[in-house]
Amino acid sequence: MEQSLKKNSPSEDSQMSDESSGPRYSRIQKELVGRIANGVYPVGRLIPTEAELAQEFDTSRFTIREALRCMTEDGYVERRQGMGTRVISAKPLSGYYQSFESLQELFQIALDTYLVVLGNKTVTLDAKLAERVGGQEGEQWIRVDGIRWTEPGGRPICYIQSFIPERFEAVIPELATYQGPFFNILEGYSRETIKETQQEIRAEAMPPEIAASLGLPAESRSLQILRRYITDSGVLIASFNWHPADQMTYRMRIRRGRQSA
């Protein structure tokens, strides 16, 4: 932990318990944002853990997690599995931020958001699509379409087209209500371990039907993220994520490796 905790005074506790100021997670969020703005939690530093914040505010970790989720959505912090919550901005930033270093962190992103599956259809791969998803021209795959939201009743994050080999046809109905990442359920069904994830990021014109589904004008620009999840048997699933270009920031941290003398 990089910051020491200060217990609330009785007056602060009273203020935090004032139900007229909104849900408890929202009030905790405002308190933490205030600390960031005042430099208590500087940009680049970790804030206290979920357990420490839950103890300080005398609430559940679920409530703290919801407050931190909202702060992540607003661009104040980024969260990494096993590394804590780091402040990345002292001001709210518009758009959606994504940063991860492992499949577990991708798993967490799926759990922190909400997916609505719109339907599925069998498609025959042409040469161009086969090259992108990692299949063979002429093969039949199943395309599952959906929209990922910040939360039920929230705002749309992206439109997703997932391409799944036809051999997984039996598991497709389970995906309609599944709120975890599809690669997780397919990995369990096939008993194949994902060895590698390949990712491509492109600036693309958003197809009109996708733009309309996201409430955007035709010909809107997108940041298209394609991920292929690969096992020893080949591609388990390939997903195109169509993000509005002006609402998506993808963050990476690149460190210099240890050099030989």
VEXNUDO-879000 format. One record per residue: residue number from 0; x negated, z, y negated of N, C-alpha, C in turn; residue in one letter. Coordinates in steps of 0.2 Angstrom, whole numbers. Example, Ala and Ser with C-alpha at 12.3 -4.5 7.8 and 13.67 -1.06 7.14 Angstrom:
(0, (-66, 39, 28), (-62, 39, 22), (-66, 39, 16), "A");
(1, (-64, 35, 11), (-68, 36, 5), (-64, 39, 0), "S");
end
This chain:
(0, (-4, 0, 6), (0, 0, 0), (-4, 0, -6), "M");
(1, (-3, -4, -11), (-7, -5, -17), (-4, -1, -23), "E");
(2, (2, 1, -22), (5, 5, -28), (7, 12, -26), "Q");
(3, (6, 17, -29), (9, 23, -28), (16, 24, -30), "S");
(4, (20, 28, -26), (27, 28, -28), (29, 34, -32), "L");
(5, (33, 34, -36), (36, 39, -41), (43, 40, -39), "K");
(6, (45, 47, -37), (51, 48, -36), (56, 48, -42), "K");
(7, (62, 46, -41), (67, 46, -47), (68, 52, -49), "N");
(8, (69, 53, -56), (72, 59, -59), (79, 60, -57), "S");
(9, (82, 66, -58), (89, 67, -57), (93, 62, -61), "P");
(10, (91, 60, -67), (95, 56, -71), (95, 49, -69), "S");
(11, (89, 47, -66), (88, 40, -63), (92, 39, -57), "E");
(12, (92, 45, -53), (96, 45, -47), (104, 44, -48), "D");
(13, (106, 47, -54), (113, 46, -56), (114, 39, -58), "S");
(14, (109, 36, -61), (110, 29, -64), (111, 25, -58), "Q");
(15, (106, 26, -53), (106, 22, -47), (113, 22, -43), "M");
(16, (116, 28, -43), (122, 29, -39), (129, 27, -43), "S");
(17, (128, 24, -49), (133, 22, -53), (136, 16, -50), "D");
(18, (142, 16, -46), (145, 11, -43), (147, 5, -48), "E");
(19, (148, 7, -54), (151, 2, -59), (145, -3, -61), "S");
(20, (139, -2, -59), (133, -6, -61), (132, -12, -55), "S");
(21, (136, -12, -50), (136, -17, -45), (134, -14, -38), "G");
(22, (133, -18, -33), (131, -16, -26), (124, -13, -27), "P");
(23, (123, -8, -22), (117, -4, -22), (111, -9, -21), "R");
(24, (111, -14, -17), (105, -18, -17), (104, -22, -23), "Y");
(25, (109, -24, -27), (108, -27, -33), (105, -22, -39), "S");
(26, (107, -16, -38), (104, -11, -43), (97, -10, -41), "R");
(27, (95, -9, -35), (88, -9, -33), (84, -15, -35), "I");
(28, (87, -21, -34), (84, -27, -36), (82, -26, -44), "Q");
(29, (87, -24, -48), (86, -24, -55), (80, -19, -57), "K");
(30, (80, -13, -53), (75, -8, -54), (68, -11, -52), "E");
(31, (67, -15, -47), (61, -17, -45), (59, -23, -49), "L");
(32, (63, -27, -52), (62, -33, -56), (59, -30, -63), "V");
(33, (62, -24, -65), (60, -21, -71), (53, -18, -70), "G");
(34, (51, -16, -64), (44, -13, -63), (39, -19, -64), "R");
(35, (41, -25, -61), (37, -31, -61), (36, -33, -69), "I");
(36, (42, -33, -72), (41, -35, -80), (37, -30, -84), "A");
(37, (37, -24, -82), (33, -19, -85), (26, -18, -83), "N");
(38, (24, -22, -78), (17, -22, -75), (16, -16, -70), "G");
(39, (21, -13, -68), (20, -8, -63), (18, -11, -56), "V");
(40, (21, -17, -55), (19, -21, -49), (16, -27, -52), "Y");
(41, (10, -28, -53), (7, -34, -57), (7, -40, -52), "P");
(42, (7, -46, -55), (7, -52, -52), (1, -53, -47), "V");
(43, (2, -55, -41), (-4, -55, -36), (-5, -49, -32), "G");
(44, (-1, -44, -34), (-2, -37, -30), (4, -36, -25), "R");
(45, (3, -32, -20), (9, -31, -15), (13, -25, -18), "L");
(46, (20, -25, -17), (24, -20, -19), (25, -15, -12), "I");
(47, (27, -9, -13), (28, -5, -7), (32, -8, -2), "P");
(48, (31, -6, 4), (34, -8, 10), (42, -7, 10), "T");
(49, (45, -10, 15), (53, -9, 15), (54, -2, 17), "E");
(50, (50, 1, 21), (51, 8, 23), (50, 13, 18), "A");
(51, (44, 12, 14), (43, 16, 8), (48, 15, 3), "E");
(52, (51, 9, 1), (56, 8, -4), (63, 12, -1), "L");
(53, (64, 11, 5), (70, 14, 8), (70, 22, 7), "A");
(54, (64, 25, 8), (63, 32, 7), (64, 34, 0), "Q");
(55, (61, 30, -5), (61, 31, -12), (68, 31, -14), "E");
(56, (72, 26, -12), (79, 25, -15), (84, 28, -10), "F");
(57, (82, 32, -5), (86, 35, -1), (92, 30, 2), "D");
(58, (90, 25, 5), (95, 20, 7), (92, 17, 14), "T");
(59, (95, 12, 16), (93, 9, 23), (88, 3, 21), "S");
(60, (84, 1, 26), (80, -4, 26), (84, -11, 25), "R");
(61, (90, -11, 28), (94, -17, 27), (95, -18, 19), "F");
(62, (97, -13, 16), (99, -13, 9), (92, -16, 5), "T");
(63, (87, -13, 6), (80, -15, 3), (79, -22, 5), "I");
(64, (80, -24, 11), (79, -31, 13), (83, -36, 9), "R");
(65, (89, -34, 8), (93, -39, 4), (91, -39, -3), "E");
(66, (89, -33, -6), (86, -34, -13), (80, -38, -13), "A");
(67, (76, -38, -9), (70, -42, -8), (71, -49, -7), "L");
(68, (76, -50, -3), (78, -57, -2), (81, -60, -9), "R");
(69, (84, -57, -13), (87, -59, -19), (81, -61, -24), "C");
(70, (76, -56, -24), (70, -57, -28), (66, -63, -26), "M");
(71, (66, -64, -19), (62, -70, -16), (66, -76, -19), "T");
(72, (72, -76, -18), (76, -82, -21), (75, -83, -28), "E");
(73, (74, -78, -32), (73, -79, -39), (66, -81, -41), "D");
(74, (62, -81, -36), (55, -83, -38), (50, -77, -40), "G");
(75, (52, -71, -39), (48, -65, -41), (43, -64, -36), "Y");
(76, (45, -64, -30), (40, -62, -24), (40, -67, -19), "V");
(77, (35, -67, -15), (35, -70, -8), (34, -65, -3), "E");
(78, (37, -67, 3), (36, -62, 9), (33, -65, 15), "R");
(79, (28, -62, 18), (25, -64, 24), (25, -59, 29), "R");
(80, (27, -61, 35), (27, -57, 41), (20, -54, 42), "Q");
(81, (20, -47, 42), (14, -44, 44), (9, -43, 38), "G");
(82, (11, -46, 32), (7, -45, 26), (10, -42, 20), "M");
(83, (17, -41, 20), (20, -38, 15), (23, -42, 10), "G");
(84, (25, -40, 4), (29, -43, -1), (24, -43, -7), "T");
(85, (23, -49, -9), (18, -50, -15), (21, -53, -21), "R");
(86, (20, -50, -27), (23, -52, -33), (19, -59, -35), "V");
(87, (23, -64, -36), (21, -71, -38), (22, -73, -45), "I");
(88, (27, -69, -48), (29, -71, -55), (33, -65, -58), "S");
(89, (31, -64, -65), (35, -59, -69), (41, -61, -72), "A");
(90, (43, -67, -71), (49, -70, -74), (53, -74, -68), "K");
(91, (59, -74, -69), (63, -78, -64), (62, -85, -64), "P");
(92, (61, -89, -58), (60, -96, -58), (65, -99, -55), "L");
(93, (68, -105, -57), (73, -108, -54), (71, -112, -48), "S");
(94, (75, -113, -44), (74, -117, -38), (72, -112, -32), "G");
(95, (70, -116, -26), (69, -112, -20), (62, -112, -18), "Y");
(96, (59, -107, -16), (52, -107, -14), (51, -105, -6), "Y");
(97, (46, -109, -4), (45, -108, 4), (38, -108, 5), "Q");
(98, (36, -103, 8), (29, -101, 10), (28, -98, 17), "S");
(99, (24, -101, 21), (24, -98, 28), (17, -100, 31), "F");
(100, (15, -96, 36), (9, -97, 39), (9, -97, 47), "E");
(101, (16, -96, 49), (17, -95, 57), (24, -97, 58), "S");
(102, (25, -98, 65), (32, -100, 67), (36, -94, 66), "L");
(103, (33, -88, 66), (37, -82, 65), (40, -81, 58), "Q");
(104, (36, -84, 53), (38, -84, 46), (44, -89, 45), "E");
(105, (43, -95, 49), (48, -100, 49), (55, -97, 52), "L");
(106, (54, -93, 57), (60, -90, 60), (63, -85, 55), "F");
(107, (59, -81, 51), (62, -77, 46), (66, -80, 41), "Q");
(108, (63, -86, 39), (66, -90, 34), (73, -92, 36), "I");
(109, (74, -94, 42), (80, -96, 45), (85, -90, 45), "A");
(110, (83, -84, 47), (87, -78, 47), (89, -76, 40), "L");
(111, (85, -77, 35), (86, -75, 28), (91, -79, 25), "D");
(112, (93, -85, 28), (97, -90, 24), (103, -91, 29), "T");
(113, (107, -96, 27), (113, -97, 31), (114, -105, 32), "Y");
(114, (115, -106, 39), (116, -113, 41), (123, -115, 43), "L");
(115, (126, -120, 40), (132, -123, 42), (131, -130, 45), "V");
(116, (133, -130, 52), (132, -136, 55), (138, -141, 54), "V");
(117, (137, -147, 52), (142, -152, 50), (144, -156, 56), "L");
(118, (140, -157, 61), (141, -161, 67), (135, -164, 70), "G");
(119, (136, -168, 76), (131, -171, 79), (133, -178, 82), "N");
(120, (128, -182, 83), (129, -188, 86), (123, -191, 89), "K");
(121, (124, -195, 94), (119, -198, 98), (116, -204, 95), "T");
(122, (110, -205, 94), (107, -211, 90), (102, -214, 94), "V");
(123, (101, -220, 94), (95, -224, 97), (90, -225, 92), "T");
(124, (84, -223, 94), (78, -223, 89), (76, -230, 88), "L");
(125, (75, -232, 82), (72, -239, 81), (64, -237, 80), "D");
(126, (60, -242, 79), (53, -241, 79), (51, -236, 73), "A");
(127, (54, -237, 67), (52, -233, 62), (54, -225, 63), "K");
(128, (60, -224, 65), (62, -217, 67), (58, -214, 72), "L");
(129, (57, -218, 78), (53, -216, 83), (46, -213, 81), "A");
(130, (43, -217, 77), (37, -215, 75), (37, -209, 71), "E");
(131, (42, -208, 67), (42, -202, 63), (44, -195, 67), "R");
(132, (49, -196, 71), (51, -190, 75), (46, -189, 81), "V");
(133, (42, -194, 83), (38, -193, 89), (41, -195, 96), "G");
(134, (46, -200, 95), (49, -202, 102), (47, -209, 103), "G");
(135, (50, -213, 107), (49, -219, 109), (55, -224, 107), "Q");
(136, (53, -230, 104), (58, -234, 102), (63, -236, 108), "E");
(137, (70, -236, 106), (75, -237, 111), (77, -231, 115), "G");
(138, (74, -225, 114), (76, -219, 117), (82, -216, 113), "E");
(139, (87, -213, 117), (92, -209, 114), (91, -202, 112), "Q");
(140, (92, -200, 106), (91, -193, 104), (98, -191, 101), "W");
(141, (98, -184, 100), (104, -182, 97), (103, -179, 90), "I");
(142, (106, -182, 85), (105, -179, 78), (110, -174, 76), "R");
(143, (108, -168, 74), (112, -163, 72), (111, -162, 64), "V");
(144, (117, -163, 61), (117, -162, 53), (120, -156, 51), "D");
(145, (117, -153, 46), (119, -147, 43), (116, -145, 36), "G");
(146, (119, -140, 33), (117, -138, 26), (115, -131, 26), "I");
(147, (109, -130, 24), (106, -123, 23), (108, -120, 17), "R");
(148, (111, -114, 16), (113, -111, 10), (109, -104, 9), "W");
(149, (109, -102, 3), (106, -96, 2), (109, -90, 5), "T");
(150, (116, -90, 6), (120, -86, 9), (127, -88, 10), "E");
(151, (132, -86, 14), (138, -88, 14), (141, -88, 7), "P");
(152, (144, -93, 4), (147, -93, -3), (142, -94, -8), "G");
(153, (135, -95, -6), (130, -95, -11), (129, -102, -13), "G");
(154, (122, -104, -14), (121, -111, -16), (117, -115, -11), "R");
(155, (118, -122, -10), (115, -125, -5), (107, -126, -6), "P");
(156, (103, -125, -1), (96, -126, -2), (94, -133, 0), "I");
(157, (96, -135, 6), (94, -142, 8), (99, -145, 13), "C");
(158, (98, -151, 14), (102, -154, 20), (97, -156, 25), "Y");
(159, (99, -154, 31), (95, -154, 37), (97, -159, 42), "I");
(160, (93, -164, 45), (95, -168, 50), (89, -167, 56), "Q");
(161, (92, -164, 61), (87, -162, 67), (88, -167, 72), "S");
(162, (83, -170, 75), (83, -174, 80), (80, -171, 86), "F");
(163, (85, -171, 92), (83, -167, 98), (83, -172, 104), "I");
(164, (78, -172, 108), (79, -176, 114), (85, -176, 118), "P");
(165, (87, -181, 121), (94, -181, 125), (94, -176, 130), "E");
(166, (88, -175, 133), (88, -170, 139), (90, -163, 137), "R");
(167, (91, -162, 130), (94, -155, 128), (102, -156, 127), "F");
(168, (105, -161, 129), (112, -162, 128), (116, -156, 129), "E");
(169, (115, -152, 135), (119, -147, 137), (119, -141, 132), "A");
(170, (113, -140, 128), (113, -134, 124), (115, -136, 117), "V");
(171, (117, -142, 115), (119, -144, 108), (125, -140, 106), "I");
(172, (130, -139, 110), (136, -135, 108), (134, -128, 105), "P");
(173, (129, -125, 108), (127, -118, 106), (124, -118, 99), "E");
(174, (122, -124, 97), (119, -124, 90), (124, -124, 84), "L");
(175, (130, -125, 86), (135, -126, 81), (136, -119, 77), "A");
(176, (135, -113, 80), (136, -107, 77), (129, -103, 77), "T");
(177, (124, -106, 79), (117, -102, 80), (114, -101, 73), "Y");
(178, (112, -95, 71), (110, -94, 65), (102, -93, 64), "Q");
(179, (99, -94, 70), (91, -94, 70), (89, -101, 70), "G");
(180, (82, -102, 70), (80, -108, 70), (81, -112, 77), "P");
(181, (83, -118, 77), (84, -122, 83), (79, -122, 88), "F");
(182, (72, -122, 85), (67, -123, 90), (66, -116, 94), "F");
(183, (69, -111, 92), (69, -105, 96), (73, -105, 102), "N");
(184, (80, -108, 101), (84, -108, 106), (82, -114, 111), "I");
(185, (79, -119, 109), (77, -125, 113), (71, -122, 117), "L");
(186, (66, -119, 114), (61, -116, 118), (63, -112, 123), "E");
(187, (68, -107, 122), (70, -103, 127), (73, -107, 133), "G");
(188, (77, -112, 131), (81, -116, 136), (76, -120, 140), "Y");
(189, (71, -123, 138), (67, -127, 141), (61, -123, 145), "S");
(190, (60, -117, 142), (54, -113, 144), (47, -116, 143), "R");
(191, (48, -120, 138), (42, -124, 135), (39, -120, 129), "E");
(192, (33, -119, 129), (30, -115, 123), (28, -120, 118), "T");
(193, (30, -119, 111), (27, -124, 106), (20, -122, 105), "I");
(194, (16, -128, 105), (9, -127, 105), (7, -129, 97), "K");
(195, (11, -133, 94), (9, -136, 88), (15, -137, 84), "E");
(196, (14, -137, 77), (20, -139, 72), (16, -144, 67), "T");
(197, (19, -150, 67), (16, -155, 62), (21, -155, 57), "Q");
(198, (18, -156, 51), (23, -156, 45), (21, -162, 40), "Q");
(199, (26, -165, 38), (24, -171, 33), (29, -169, 27), "E");
(200, (26, -170, 21), (30, -169, 14), (30, -175, 10), "I");
(201, (36, -178, 9), (36, -184, 5), (41, -183, -1), "R");
(202, (40, -187, -6), (45, -188, -12), (49, -194, -10), "A");
(203, (56, -193, -9), (60, -199, -7), (66, -199, -11), "E");
(204, (69, -205, -12), (76, -205, -14), (81, -202, -9), "A");
(205, (85, -198, -12), (90, -195, -7), (95, -200, -5), "M");
(206, (97, -201, 1), (103, -205, 3), (109, -203, 0), "P");
(207, (113, -207, -3), (119, -206, -6), (124, -201, -3), "P");
(208, (124, -201, 4), (129, -197, 7), (126, -190, 8), "E");
(209, (120, -189, 8), (116, -183, 8), (117, -179, 1), "I");
(210, (116, -184, -4), (116, -181, -11), (123, -179, -13), "A");
(211, (128, -182, -10), (135, -180, -11), (137, -174, -8), "A");
(212, (134, -173, -2), (135, -166, 2), (132, -160, -2), "S");
(213, (127, -162, -6), (124, -156, -9), (126, -156, -16), "L");
(214, (131, -160, -18), (134, -160, -25), (130, -162, -30), "G");
(215, (126, -167, -28), (121, -170, -33), (123, -178, -34), "L");
(216, (120, -180, -40), (122, -187, -41), (118, -192, -36), "P");
(217, (121, -198, -35), (118, -203, -31), (111, -205, -34), "A");
(218, (106, -206, -29), (100, -208, -31), (96, -202, -33), "E");
(219, (98, -196, -32), (94, -190, -34), (87, -190, -30), "S");
(220, (82, -188, -33), (76, -187, -30), (75, -181, -25), "R");
(221, (72, -182, -20), (71, -176, -15), (64, -175, -13), "S");
(222, (63, -169, -11), (57, -167, -7), (58, -167, 0), "L");
(223, (56, -172, 4), (58, -172, 11), (53, -169, 15), "Q");
(224, (54, -164, 19), (50, -160, 23), (52, -162, 30), "I");
(225, (47, -165, 34), (48, -167, 41), (44, -162, 45), "L");
(226, (47, -159, 50), (43, -154, 55), (44, -157, 62), "R");
(227, (39, -157, 65), (39, -159, 73), (36, -153, 77), "R");
(228, (40, -150, 81), (38, -145, 85), (36, -147, 92), "Y");
(229, (30, -147, 94), (27, -150, 100), (25, -145, 105), "I");
(230, (27, -147, 112), (25, -143, 117), (21, -148, 122), "T");
(231, (19, -145, 128), (15, -149, 132), (19, -155, 135), "D");
(232, (25, -155, 134), (30, -160, 137), (31, -165, 131), "S");
(233, (29, -164, 125), (31, -169, 120), (34, -165, 114), "G");
(234, (38, -169, 110), (42, -166, 104), (48, -162, 107), "V");
(235, (49, -156, 105), (54, -152, 107), (60, -153, 102), "L");
(236, (59, -154, 95), (63, -155, 90), (60, -158, 84), "I");
(237, (63, -162, 80), (60, -165, 74), (65, -164, 69), "A");
(238, (64, -161, 63), (69, -159, 58), (67, -162, 51), "S");
(239, (71, -166, 48), (71, -168, 41), (74, -163, 37), "F");
(240, (71, -160, 32), (74, -156, 27), (74, -159, 20), "N");
(241, (80, -161, 18), (80, -164, 11), (82, -159, 6), "W");
(242, (77, -158, 2), (78, -153, -4), (78, -157, -10), "H");
(243, (83, -154, -15), (83, -157, -22), (76, -156, -25), "P");
(244, (73, -162, -27), (66, -162, -30), (65, -157, -35), "A");
(245, (69, -155, -39), (68, -151, -45), (70, -144, -43), "D");
(246, (72, -142, -37), (74, -136, -35), (70, -133, -29), "Q");
(247, (64, -136, -27), (60, -134, -22), (53, -134, -24), "M");
(248, (50, -128, -22), (43, -127, -23), (40, -125, -16), "T");
(249, (35, -129, -14), (32, -127, -7), (25, -124, -9), "Y");
(250, (24, -118, -7), (17, -115, -8), (13, -115, -2), "R");
(251, (6, -116, -3), (1, -115, 2), (-5, -111, -1), "M");
(252, (-8, -107, 3), (-14, -104, 1), (-20, -106, 5), "R");
(253, (-25, -109, 2), (-30, -112, 6), (-37, -108, 4), "I");
(254, (-40, -105, 9), (-46, -101, 8), (-52, -105, 10), "R");
(255, (-58, -104, 7), (-64, -107, 9), (-66, -103, 15), "R");
(256, (-68, -107, 20), (-70, -104, 27), (-77, -101, 26), "G");
(257, (-79, -98, 31), (-86, -95, 31), (-91, -100, 32), "R");
(258, (-96, -101, 28), (-101, -106, 28), (-107, -104, 32), "Q");
(259, (-110, -108, 35), (-117, -106, 38), (-122, -106, 33), "S");
(260, (-127, -103, 34), (-133, -102, 30), (-136, -109, 29), "A");
end
